[in-house]
Amino acid sequence: MLELPTGNNPYDEIYKEKDAWYRLVNPRLLDPAGMYKQKLDDPAKAATTAWEAFVVRMSDVEKVHRNWLGERDYHPNTYVYVFYGEGERSFATVRWQLHRAAGDFSREELCKAAQRRELGGGHGQREILVNLSGSQARTNPAGAGSGSNPATELQITSAQVLFQDSTGDGTVPVVSGQAPGQTVSNICRLKGFNHQEAYGADIARDFALLGIIKLTSLSKLAQEKS
């Protein structure tokens, strides 16, 4: 069974992976307005592709996560709310189901397998090409039998993302919302809205206001006046 990341670097192994069948980001969807393409077509502008810009941004995100979002990096007077309801599901773990027993392939073969195409018949379905010789199948994503590899070494199968496995707000799972642990003042579980509606929900605004009042009451100015 293939499990990623193998170490402590999901940024390089998963998010910045451009060609693997298990990639989370499709490069074709990064620039729907064609802004980066227009710049590439203009010699006077910096030639940066949307994917290159995405990789740079992911590197910036990695720095923030590693340097500032450890469990001990939260201010002790932080107030956190997390959506906790059964109506909205989120991914705590992304799991793929192969339509052929995973035991039929080695770890190396699965890592190097190529995505042939997206399948429109279901939730996150992809057709993948596995090279049973263990060599790099991504160099031959178009189909079996072409290139230098014998057709008998190539196996076409498909994979599908299993549905969300955690409670959450439709984007952030509960386990991520609870990541600050016991290092903050309060973690409150809220219901009645999803990720998109978080800042507009009355209960979320009330909790934010409560946090502001609590923090204000702890200030030196408030204590001096009391």
C-alpha positions as CSV (number, residue, x, y, z in Angstrom):
1,M,0.0,0.0,0.0
2,L,1.3,3.5,-0.9
3,E,1.1,6.1,1.8
4,L,2.3,9.7,1.4
5,P,4.1,11.7,2.5
6,T,6.9,9.2,3.2
7,G,8.6,11.8,5.4
8,N,7.6,15.1,6.7
9,N,7.3,17.0,3.4
10,P,3.7,16.9,1.9
11,Y,4.5,20.1,0.1
12,D,7.1,18.5,-2.3
13,E,5.6,15.0,-2.4
14,I,2.0,15.9,-2.9
15,Y,1.1,19.6,-3.4
16,K,4.0,20.4,-5.8
17,E,3.7,17.1,-7.7
18,K,2.7,18.1,-11.2
19,D,2.5,14.8,-13.1
20,A,1.7,12.0,-10.6
21,W,-1.7,10.4,-10.9
22,Y,-2.4,11.2,-7.2
23,R,-1.6,14.9,-7.6
24,L,-4.1,17.3,-5.8
25,V,-3.7,20.2,-8.2
26,N,-4.4,20.1,-11.9
27,P,-2.1,22.7,-13.6
28,R,-4.8,23.4,-16.3
29,L,-7.1,24.8,-13.6
30,L,-4.7,27.3,-12.1
31,D,-5.2,30.1,-14.5
32,P,-8.8,30.1,-15.7
33,A,-8.6,33.8,-16.8
34,G,-5.4,33.2,-18.8
35,M,-3.5,36.0,-17.0
36,Y,-0.2,34.1,-16.9
37,K,-0.6,33.0,-20.5
38,Q,-1.0,36.6,-21.6
39,K,2.2,37.5,-19.8
40,L,4.0,34.6,-21.5
41,D,2.9,35.9,-24.9
42,D,4.2,39.4,-24.1
43,P,8.0,39.5,-24.4
44,A,8.1,42.7,-22.3
45,K,6.6,40.9,-19.2
46,A,8.2,38.3,-16.9
47,A,7.7,34.8,-18.3
48,T,6.3,33.0,-15.3
49,T,3.8,30.2,-15.8
50,A,0.8,29.7,-13.5
51,W,2.4,26.4,-12.2
52,E,5.7,28.2,-11.4
53,A,3.8,30.9,-9.5
54,F,1.8,28.2,-7.6
55,V,5.1,26.4,-6.6
56,V,6.5,29.7,-5.3
57,R,3.3,30.3,-3.3
58,M,3.4,26.8,-1.9
59,S,6.9,27.4,-0.7
60,D,5.8,30.5,1.1
61,V,2.9,28.5,2.7
62,E,5.4,25.9,3.8
63,K,7.5,28.5,5.5
64,V,4.5,29.9,7.4
65,H,3.4,26.4,8.5
66,R,6.8,25.3,9.7
67,N,7.9,28.6,11.3
68,W,4.6,29.9,12.8
69,L,2.0,27.2,13.1
70,G,3.5,24.6,15.4
71,E,1.4,23.7,18.4
72,R,3.5,25.9,20.6
73,D,3.4,28.9,18.3
74,Y,-0.2,30.1,19.1
75,H,-0.6,33.0,21.5
76,P,-2.1,31.8,24.8
77,N,-4.9,34.3,24.5
78,T,-6.0,32.9,21.1
79,Y,-9.7,32.0,20.7
80,V,-10.5,29.4,18.1
81,Y,-13.8,28.1,16.7
82,V,-14.3,25.1,14.5
83,F,-17.3,23.9,12.7
84,Y,-18.6,20.6,14.1
85,G,-21.6,19.2,12.3
86,E,-22.7,16.1,10.4
87,G,-24.1,18.1,7.5
88,E,-20.7,19.1,6.1
89,R,-18.0,16.5,5.4
90,S,-14.3,17.3,5.0
91,F,-11.1,15.4,4.1
92,A,-9.0,14.6,7.1
93,T,-7.2,12.0,4.9
94,V,-7.4,11.6,1.1
95,R,-7.7,8.0,0.2
96,W,-7.6,6.5,-3.2
97,Q,-9.3,3.2,-4.2
98,L,-7.6,1.3,-7.0
99,H,-9.8,-0.8,-9.3
100,R,-7.3,-3.5,-9.1
101,A,-5.8,-4.8,-5.8
102,A,-3.0,-2.6,-4.6
103,G,-1.1,-5.7,-3.7
104,D,-0.7,-6.4,-7.4
105,F,1.7,-3.4,-7.7
106,S,4.8,-2.6,-5.8
107,R,5.3,0.7,-4.0
108,E,7.8,1.9,-6.6
109,E,5.4,1.0,-9.5
110,L,2.6,3.0,-7.9
111,C,4.8,6.0,-7.1
112,K,6.0,6.2,-10.8
113,A,2.6,5.5,-12.4
114,A,1.3,8.1,-14.8
115,Q,-2.2,9.6,-15.1
116,R,-3.6,8.9,-18.6
117,R,-6.8,10.9,-18.3
118,E,-9.5,12.1,-16.1
119,L,-12.6,9.9,-16.0
120,G,-15.9,11.8,-16.0
121,G,-18.0,9.0,-14.5
122,G,-17.5,9.6,-10.8
123,H,-16.0,11.3,-7.8
124,G,-12.3,12.1,-8.6
125,Q,-11.8,9.1,-11.0
126,R,-8.6,8.9,-13.0
127,E,-7.2,6.3,-15.4
128,I,-3.6,5.5,-14.6
129,L,-0.8,3.7,-16.3
130,V,1.5,1.4,-14.2
131,N,4.8,0.2,-15.6
132,L,5.2,-3.3,-14.1
133,S,9.0,-3.2,-14.7
134,G,9.3,-0.4,-12.1
135,S,10.7,2.1,-14.6
136,Q,9.3,5.6,-15.0
137,A,5.8,5.2,-16.5
138,R,5.3,9.0,-16.5
139,T,7.4,9.3,-19.6
140,N,4.7,7.3,-21.5
141,P,1.3,8.7,-20.2
142,A,-0.5,8.6,-23.5
143,G,-1.0,4.9,-23.7
144,A,0.4,1.4,-23.6
145,G,2.6,0.0,-26.3
146,S,4.3,3.1,-27.4
147,G,7.9,4.2,-26.7
148,S,10.6,1.8,-25.7
149,N,8.7,-0.2,-23.1
150,P,7.0,-3.4,-24.3
151,A,3.3,-3.3,-24.1
152,T,3.2,-6.4,-21.8
153,E,5.0,-4.3,-19.1
154,L,2.2,-1.7,-19.0
155,Q,-1.0,-2.1,-17.0
156,I,-3.9,0.3,-17.3
157,T,-6.1,0.6,-14.2
158,S,-8.2,3.3,-12.6
159,A,-8.3,5.0,-9.2
160,Q,-11.0,6.9,-7.4
161,V,-10.9,9.3,-4.5
162,L,-13.1,8.0,-1.6
163,F,-15.5,10.4,-0.1
164,Q,-14.8,12.8,2.7
165,D,-13.9,10.9,5.9
166,S,-14.4,13.5,8.6
167,T,-16.8,16.0,10.1
168,G,-15.9,19.6,9.3
169,D,-17.1,22.7,7.4
170,G,-16.9,21.2,4.0
171,T,-13.2,22.3,3.6
172,V,-11.5,22.2,7.0
173,P,-11.8,18.9,9.0
174,V,-12.4,19.1,12.7
175,V,-8.9,17.6,13.4
176,S,-7.3,20.7,11.8
177,G,-9.4,23.1,13.7
178,Q,-8.4,21.5,16.9
179,A,-4.7,21.5,16.1
180,P,-3.9,24.3,18.6
181,G,-4.7,21.9,21.4
182,Q,-4.5,23.1,24.9
183,T,-2.1,26.0,24.1
184,V,-4.9,28.5,23.5
185,S,-7.6,30.0,25.7
186,N,-10.6,28.4,24.1
187,I,-11.6,26.2,21.2
188,C,-15.4,26.3,20.6
189,R,-17.3,23.9,18.4
190,L,-20.0,25.6,16.3
191,K,-22.7,24.4,14.0
192,G,-25.0,25.9,11.4
193,F,-22.8,27.1,8.6
194,N,-20.1,25.9,6.2
195,H,-16.7,27.1,5.3
196,Q,-17.8,29.7,2.7
197,E,-20.3,31.2,5.2
198,A,-18.0,31.3,8.2
199,Y,-17.6,35.1,8.5
200,G,-21.2,35.8,7.9
201,A,-22.8,33.4,10.4
202,D,-24.2,35.2,13.5
203,I,-22.9,32.5,15.9
204,A,-19.4,32.8,14.5
205,R,-19.5,36.6,14.8
206,D,-20.8,36.3,18.4
207,F,-17.9,34.1,19.3
208,A,-15.4,36.6,17.7
209,L,-17.0,39.4,19.7
210,L,-16.8,37.3,22.9
211,G,-13.1,36.8,22.2
212,I,-12.6,40.6,21.7
213,I,-14.4,41.4,24.9
214,K,-12.3,38.8,26.8
215,L,-9.1,40.1,25.4
216,T,-10.1,43.7,26.2
217,S,-10.9,42.8,29.8
218,L,-7.3,41.4,30.1
219,S,-5.6,44.5,28.9
220,K,-3.6,46.7,31.3
221,L,-5.8,49.7,30.5
222,A,-9.0,47.8,31.4
223,Q,-7.4,46.5,34.6
224,E,-6.2,50.0,35.6
225,K,-9.7,51.5,35.1
226,S,-11.3,48.7,37.1
